[in-house]
Amino acid sequence: MPTKVVVGTQWGDEGKGKIIDILASQADVVVRSQGGNNAGHTVESNGEVYKLHLIPSGILYPNTTCLIGCGVVIDPQDILKEIDGLTQRGVNCGSLKIDPRAHVIMPWHRVLDGLSEKALGGAQIGTTGRGIGPCYMDKYERCGIRIYDLVHEDIFRKKAAAVGALKNKIITKIYDGEALDVDAVIEEYIGYAKRLAPFVADVSVLTYNAIKEGKEVLFEGAQATLLDIDVGTYPYVTSSHPVAGGCPLGAGVGPTVIEEVIGVAKAYTTRVGMGPFPTELNDETGDTIRNRGNEFGTTTGRPRRTGWFDAVIMRHAVRTGGLTCLAINKFDTLSDLGDLKVCVAYKKPDGDMIYEYPADIDELANCEPVYETVPGFSGDLSGCKSFEELPQACKDYIAYLEKQVGCPIKMVGVGPSRDQNLVR
């Protein structure tokens, strides 16, 4: 297995966890490179379901080293809960390492996340409220607290006191909120630091050395292309780079290490949160897809918005992500729905047709999807053990999607379990 990157191609929740789990079983090292505990991967292994938020999926394999890179933002309380939960279920987390350059989510980040969303009123972005954005803001304002600071008590006390005092002024004077007890926060986080210190190591060095030694390294992406801070549906995006280019950067290595980029999608489209969604189905079909596909957030439990497959989005993901192949999940959800629709272009209010994803969100909001109808397929796909066993109509649908998006589909998902992934 060459050095691989797995990324989401839509708005997230595409089933990356299953694909990552399959590839992680073959990898020596799995690296998480961006995002925070606002992301989530659901993995089924040995008949058990694991919901992972910060820890890489490779943790389920005892011989796999799991790394969290400098591009990730970490809530110490949350990652310790995750470690404890896995340990209680018999999973050994001893291979987990966290880069000292990764930034720490502090309580004021969560408070400011909620207060700023409330202040936006009807223009809310729809964040998870976990402090991800405010933590990245501090990172780029160069006043952030990093894991290195956290595990060095003298440094942490000084930095947290200064930053906490500033944040309390913003909370109370701008948002009319209630000030935090900074001294209590410091003592709480020092307790977390003592437990996290054994996990801290230079992930940049570990990743680079593993690649130089010829080990099989998998970069695990969180969120997805349309949530990327630059090429996503700004401002309804996350605060990092979920596209493939963000993976080596967030791991502390150069881009030339990437040999293969696998984009993960669904056979339809979903998203959580606010923002335009051209193919959204606010009807019985949309409800059917949601319920059949169990489209509810791993981290938040929020019902996902559902819609037809959007080839315009996928072409955008292929281009901006440098995808070498696709893994498309949940073909089983579409079985017995009748004819299927695929968005192949957008129509602007003046009648002009566009075939590439627009840069401006207002332009996107005013676009109408242009559909082509494709014959549907029927039958229970969940028992298919090979691509050849799929109904011909399903194979035709897959071939049609490949032609529309310009990228080969190498993996076909027909159920949530790892053995329900058909490799072509």
Phi, psi and omega per residue, in radians:
M1 nan 2.104 3.080
P2 -1.236 3.078 3.060
T3 -1.148 2.097 -3.022
K4 -2.102 2.661 3.008
V5 -2.117 2.358 3.034
V6 -1.987 2.146 -3.107
V7 -2.308 2.677 3.024
G8 -1.414 2.579 -3.052
T9 -1.974 -0.155 -3.115
Q10 -2.013 -2.168 3.118
W11 -1.840 0.384 -3.113
G12 1.681 3.046 3.099
D13 1.111 0.504 -3.090
E14 -1.454 -0.070 -3.067
G15 1.674 0.507 3.134
K16 -1.052 -0.589 -3.080
G17 -0.973 -0.737 -3.133
K18 -1.145 -0.790 -3.129
I19 -1.137 -0.755 3.117
I20 -1.087 -0.712 3.137
D21 -1.067 -0.765 3.129
I22 -1.069 -0.800 -3.105
L23 -1.309 -0.546 3.136
A24 -1.126 -0.510 3.133
S25 -1.161 -0.313 3.132
Q26 -1.805 -0.082 -3.016
A27 -1.698 2.647 3.005
D28 -1.500 -0.570 -3.071
V29 -2.406 2.371 3.019
V30 -2.124 2.257 -3.053
V31 -2.087 2.197 2.978
R32 -1.670 2.291 -2.913
S33 -2.093 -0.212 -3.111
Q34 -2.771 3.019 3.108
G35 1.395 -2.971 -3.127
G36 -2.540 -2.629 -3.104
N37 -1.455 0.253 2.967
N38 -1.460 -0.132 3.120
A39 -1.722 2.919 3.104
G40 -2.809 2.430 3.047
H41 -2.104 2.220 3.040
T42 -1.731 2.166 -3.086
V43 -2.204 2.311 3.016
E44 -1.802 2.162 -3.129
S45 -2.472 2.214 -3.137
N46 0.921 0.707 3.085
G47 1.392 0.022 3.129
E48 -1.973 2.605 3.136
V49 -1.810 2.255 3.087
Y50 -2.069 2.293 3.076
K51 -1.930 1.854 -3.059
L52 -1.797 2.471 -3.075
H53 -2.100 -0.803 3.110
L54 -2.020 -0.598 -3.054
I55 -1.358 2.304 3.135
P56 -1.029 2.609 -3.080
S57 -1.111 -0.372 3.118
G58 -1.118 -0.172 -3.128
I59 -1.071 -0.366 -3.133
L60 -1.342 -0.103 -3.126
Y61 -2.014 2.028 -2.988
P62 -1.076 -0.401 -3.110
N63 -1.687 0.119 -3.102
T64 -1.796 2.268 3.062
T65 -1.455 2.308 -3.121
C66 -1.989 2.194 -3.049
L67 -2.136 2.445 3.044
I68 -2.013 2.029 -2.971
G69 -1.452 3.111 -3.067
C70 -1.187 -0.306 -3.125
G71 -1.461 -0.068 -3.119
V72 -1.580 2.580 2.981
V73 -1.893 2.358 -2.906
I74 -2.126 2.208 2.974
D75 -1.585 1.907 -3.054
P76 -1.007 -0.726 -3.136
Q77 -1.089 -0.724 -3.076
D78 -1.216 -0.748 -3.101
I79 -1.217 -0.562 3.085
L80 -1.200 -0.645 3.044
K81 -1.078 -0.696 -3.135
E82 -1.179 -0.744 3.094
I83 -1.066 -0.811 -3.125
D84 -1.098 -0.728 -3.137
G85 -1.102 -0.724 3.111
L86 -1.194 -0.722 -3.141
T87 -1.062 -0.724 3.129
Q88 -1.108 -0.431 3.125
R89 -1.651 0.185 3.060
G90 1.540 0.190 3.126
V91 -1.593 2.220 3.134
N92 -1.468 2.088 -3.120
C93 -1.747 0.284 -3.092
G94 -1.126 -0.397 -3.112
S95 -1.448 -0.086 -3.064
L96 -1.299 2.313 3.076
K97 -2.320 2.473 -3.085
I98 -2.119 2.290 -3.110
D99 -1.219 2.372 3.136
P100 -1.150 -0.276 -3.133
R101 -1.483 -0.223 3.130
A102 -1.092 2.513 -3.089
H103 -1.562 2.672 -3.043
V104 -1.808 2.286 3.026
I105 -1.421 2.138 3.141
M106 -1.792 2.837 -3.141
P107 -0.978 -0.602 3.134
W108 -1.171 -0.428 3.070
H109 -1.158 -0.759 3.113
R110 -1.136 -0.739 3.134
V111 -1.085 -0.818 -3.127
L112 -1.166 -0.568 3.079
D113 -1.033 -0.850 3.141
G114 -1.174 -0.746 -3.105
L115 -1.166 -0.705 -3.129
S116 -1.200 -0.653 3.074
E117 -1.099 -0.762 3.133
K118 -1.083 -0.685 -3.122
A119 -1.173 -0.456 -3.140
L120 -1.281 -0.328 3.123
G121 1.043 -2.198 -3.105
G122 -1.203 -0.187 -3.135
A123 -1.713 0.367 -3.115
Q124 -1.012 2.549 3.139
I125 -1.416 -0.538 -3.117
G126 1.597 0.707 3.131
T127 -1.243 2.922 3.098
T128 -1.434 -0.107 3.112
G129 1.319 0.297 -3.069
R130 -1.652 0.108 3.056
G131 1.478 0.209 -3.079
I132 -1.096 -0.938 -3.111
G133 -1.031 -0.903 3.121
P134 -1.039 -0.558 3.088
C135 -1.173 -0.787 3.072
Y136 -1.124 -0.591 3.076
M137 -1.039 -0.790 3.117
D138 -1.137 -0.617 3.106
K139 -1.018 -0.831 -3.073
Y140 -1.428 -0.288 3.012
E141 -1.509 -0.067 3.087
R142 1.126 0.585 3.025
C143 -2.150 0.276 -3.107
G144 -1.306 2.806 3.070
I145 -1.868 2.223 -3.080
R146 -1.808 2.923 3.119
I147 -0.997 -0.660 3.089
Y148 -0.991 -0.800 3.122
D149 -1.089 -0.753 -3.065
L150 -1.038 -0.715 -3.056
V151 -1.556 0.059 2.995
H152 -2.013 1.737 -2.898
E153 -0.993 -0.776 -3.101
D154 -1.077 -0.764 3.115
I155 -1.120 -0.784 -3.101
F156 -1.081 -0.791 -3.121
R157 -1.014 -0.780 -3.099
K158 -1.156 -0.846 -3.096
K159 -1.178 -0.778 -3.099
A160 -1.132 -0.642 3.117
A161 -1.120 -0.768 -3.114
A162 -1.201 -0.840 -3.115
V163 -1.186 -0.712 -3.138
G164 -1.062 -0.700 3.110
A165 -1.101 -0.731 3.114
L166 -1.125 -0.765 -3.117
K167 -1.142 -0.622 3.099
N168 -1.099 -0.618 3.079
K169 -1.114 -0.726 3.136
I170 -1.166 -0.770 -3.119
I171 -1.072 -0.767 -3.040
T172 -1.498 -0.720 -3.009
K173 -1.535 -0.528 -3.136
I174 -1.656 -0.774 -3.059
Y175 -1.783 -0.049 -3.125
D176 0.999 0.646 3.121
G177 -1.645 -3.077 -3.105
E178 -1.698 2.275 -3.102
A179 -1.113 2.567 3.062
L180 -1.509 2.656 3.024
D181 -1.461 1.664 -3.025
V182 -1.110 -0.660 3.127
D183 -1.072 -0.720 3.126
A184 -1.168 -0.674 3.101
V185 -1.065 -0.771 -3.126
I186 -1.053 -0.798 -3.130
E187 -1.132 -0.700 3.113
E188 -1.059 -0.785 -3.054
Y189 -1.302 -0.479 3.043
I190 -1.119 -0.627 3.050
G191 -1.085 -0.739 3.091
Y192 -1.114 -0.703 -3.084
A193 -1.035 -0.705 -3.118
K194 -1.089 -0.620 3.137
R195 -1.376 -0.547 -3.087
L196 -1.463 -0.401 -3.038
A197 -0.900 -0.723 -3.135
P198 -1.134 -0.291 -3.110
F199 -1.582 -0.116 -3.009
V200 -1.462 2.231 3.105
A201 -2.766 2.797 -3.093
D202 -1.319 1.751 -3.079
V203 -1.195 -0.558 3.091
S204 -1.026 -0.823 -3.137
V205 -1.174 -0.779 -3.117
L206 -1.079 -0.735 -3.138
T207 -1.164 -0.833 -3.109
Y208 -1.066 -0.811 -3.127
N209 -1.110 -0.669 3.119
A210 -1.083 -0.729 3.137
I211 -1.175 -0.765 -3.140
K212 -1.111 -0.525 3.139
E213 -1.449 0.011 3.105
G214 1.427 0.262 3.119
K215 -1.324 2.763 -3.110
E216 -1.550 2.042 -3.018
V217 -2.050 2.291 3.123
L218 -2.049 2.169 3.050
F219 -1.628 2.140 -3.059
E220 -1.740 2.005 3.106
G221 -1.546 2.620 3.018
A222 -2.015 2.807 -3.062
Q223 0.993 -2.497 -3.019
A224 -2.895 3.046 -3.023
T225 -0.934 -0.826 -3.058
L226 -1.333 -0.030 3.011
L227 -1.804 0.056 3.116
D228 -1.138 2.427 -3.072
I229 -1.071 -0.470 -3.129
D230 -1.787 -0.867 -3.024
V231 -1.779 0.128 3.106
G232 -1.593 -2.968 -3.082
T233 -1.478 1.158 -3.116
Y234 -1.018 2.363 0.138
P235 -1.584 0.092 -3.130
Y236 -1.472 1.145 -3.026
V237 -2.406 3.053 2.985
T238 -1.541 -3.031 -3.011
S239 -1.901 0.361 -3.112
S240 -2.480 -2.935 -3.065
H241 -1.982 1.627 3.097
P242 -1.303 -0.200 3.133
V243 -1.244 2.907 -3.026
A244 -1.005 -0.615 -3.137
G245 -1.076 -0.439 3.133
G246 -1.360 -0.310 -3.054
C247 -1.191 -0.926 3.111
P248 -1.131 -0.636 3.118
L249 -1.066 -0.803 -3.115
G250 -1.304 -0.180 3.068
A251 -1.756 -0.202 3.121
G252 1.480 0.492 3.086
V253 -2.284 2.971 -3.086
G254 -1.446 2.793 -3.068
P255 -1.206 -0.336 -3.096
T256 -1.234 -0.139 3.128
V257 -1.336 -0.311 -3.070
I258 -1.380 2.251 3.123
E259 -1.971 -0.461 -3.120
E260 -2.549 2.405 3.120
V261 -2.150 2.016 -3.124
I262 -1.793 2.043 3.084
G263 -1.614 2.316 -3.125
V264 -1.865 2.349 -3.135
A265 -2.462 3.009 2.938
K266 -1.824 2.851 3.097
A267 -1.298 -0.033 3.009
Y268 -2.430 -2.852 -3.097
T269 -2.255 2.469 3.017
T270 -2.401 2.819 2.948
R271 -2.752 2.745 3.036
V272 -2.056 2.490 3.101
G273 1.738 -3.073 -3.037
M274 -1.482 2.993 3.074
G275 2.009 2.771 -3.114
P276 -1.144 2.550 -3.069
F277 -2.558 1.554 -2.961
P278 -0.959 -0.674 -3.037
T279 -1.721 0.284 -3.076
E280 -1.044 2.433 -3.130
L281 -1.945 1.784 3.080
N282 -1.683 1.020 -3.069
D283 -2.613 -2.961 -3.099
E284 -1.111 -0.639 3.115
T285 -1.102 -0.745 3.097
G286 -1.075 -0.721 3.102
D287 -1.133 -0.701 3.135
T288 -1.081 -0.801 3.124
I289 -1.076 -0.747 -3.124
R290 -1.069 -0.808 -3.088
N291 -1.283 -0.729 3.111
R292 -1.125 -0.710 -3.071
G293 -1.531 0.034 -3.108
N294 0.900 0.925 -3.038
E295 -1.498 1.348 3.094
F296 -2.385 2.387 -2.967
G297 -1.018 2.393 3.107
T298 -1.092 -0.750 -3.069
T299 -1.526 -0.717 -2.985
T300 -1.814 -0.401 -3.043
G301 1.358 0.029 -3.113
R302 -1.190 2.425 3.056
P303 -1.126 2.387 -3.141
R304 -1.531 2.551 3.002
R305 -1.303 2.460 -3.058
T306 -2.162 2.659 3.125
G307 -2.853 3.050 3.122
W308 -1.199 2.824 3.078
F309 -1.040 2.337 -3.098
D310 -2.011 1.833 -3.117
A311 -1.250 -0.413 3.097
V312 -1.139 -0.800 3.069
I313 -1.010 -0.801 -3.040
M314 -1.167 -0.663 3.070
R315 -1.093 -0.649 3.075
H316 -1.081 -0.760 3.139
A317 -1.157 -0.698 3.117
V318 -1.061 -0.775 -3.087
R319 -1.228 -0.879 -3.041
T320 -1.360 -0.333 -3.119
G321 -1.779 -0.155 -3.100
G322 1.077 0.683 -3.037
L323 -1.146 2.410 3.064
T324 -1.752 -0.362 3.055
C325 -2.860 2.963 -3.136
L326 -2.120 2.573 2.934
A327 -2.081 2.000 -3.066
I328 -1.961 2.166 -3.075
N329 -1.707 2.909 2.913
K330 1.142 0.618 2.974
F331 -1.116 -0.510 3.138
D332 -1.095 -0.514 -3.140
T333 -1.125 -0.538 -3.072
L334 -1.510 -0.137 -3.103
S335 -1.100 2.419 3.100
D336 1.191 0.348 3.070
L337 -1.553 -0.093 -3.043
G338 1.525 -2.738 3.131
D339 -1.059 2.519 -3.118
L340 -1.901 2.605 3.088
K341 -1.957 2.520 3.076
V342 -2.264 2.243 3.090
C343 -1.376 2.108 -3.091
V344 -1.911 -0.207 -3.132
A345 -2.877 2.982 3.026
Y346 -2.055 2.535 3.081
K347 -1.912 2.163 3.138
K348 -1.426 2.827 -3.121
P349 -0.991 -0.492 3.133
D350 -1.466 0.034 3.112
G351 1.668 -0.191 3.128
D352 -1.177 2.502 3.116
M353 -1.760 2.392 3.049
I354 -2.185 2.514 -3.045
Y355 -2.018 -0.089 3.078
E356 -2.053 2.631 -3.057
Y357 -1.129 2.212 -3.084
P358 -1.237 2.626 -3.136
A359 -1.357 -0.445 -3.032
D360 -1.754 2.265 -3.061
I361 -1.225 -0.523 3.097
D362 -1.188 -0.663 3.067
E363 -1.103 -0.735 3.116
L364 -1.079 -0.733 -3.104
A365 -1.110 -0.454 -3.116
N366 -1.647 0.024 -3.139
C367 -1.526 2.603 3.017
E368 -1.928 2.461 3.122
P369 -1.234 2.466 3.032
V370 -1.857 2.058 -3.012
Y371 -1.806 2.604 2.815
E372 -2.019 2.478 -3.128
T373 -1.678 2.312 -3.103
V374 -2.107 2.381 3.098
P375 -0.985 2.364 3.116
G376 -1.413 -3.053 3.139
F377 -2.380 2.852 -3.060
S378 -2.353 2.941 3.122
G379 1.761 2.861 3.128
D380 -1.472 1.930 -3.109
L381 -1.478 -0.247 -2.959
S382 -1.087 -0.387 -3.126
G383 -1.620 -0.042 -3.137
C384 -1.148 2.306 -3.103
K385 -1.839 -0.139 3.105
S386 -2.626 2.830 3.132
F387 -1.055 -0.622 -3.091
E388 -1.116 -0.439 -3.119
E389 -1.386 -0.197 3.141
L390 -1.165 2.608 3.035
P391 -1.013 2.567 -3.117
Q392 -1.019 -0.632 3.133
A393 -1.114 -0.598 3.091
C394 -1.216 -0.728 3.073
K395 -1.067 -0.676 3.129
D396 -1.143 -0.688 3.107
Y397 -1.093 -0.731 3.122
I398 -1.114 -0.769 3.112
A399 -1.093 -0.660 3.112
Y400 -1.111 -0.771 3.134
L401 -1.099 -0.721 3.116
E402 -1.018 -0.766 -3.129
K403 -1.121 -0.686 -3.100
Q404 -1.213 -0.648 -3.009
V405 -1.752 -0.248 3.085
G406 1.266 0.622 -3.135
C407 -2.634 2.379 -3.122
P408 -1.212 2.464 3.065
I409 -1.695 1.923 -3.035
K410 -1.720 -0.398 -3.138
M411 -2.244 2.398 -3.099
V412 -2.192 2.098 -3.119
G413 -1.650 2.284 3.137
V414 -2.181 0.326 3.129
G415 2.976 2.996 -3.042
P416 -1.336 -0.389 -3.062
S417 -1.383 2.718 -3.105
R418 -1.126 -0.486 3.111
D419 -1.425 0.064 3.051
Q420 -1.842 0.523 3.075
N421 -2.029 2.010 -3.066
L422 -1.674 2.115 -3.120
V423 -1.692 2.192 -3.130
R424 -1.483 nan nan
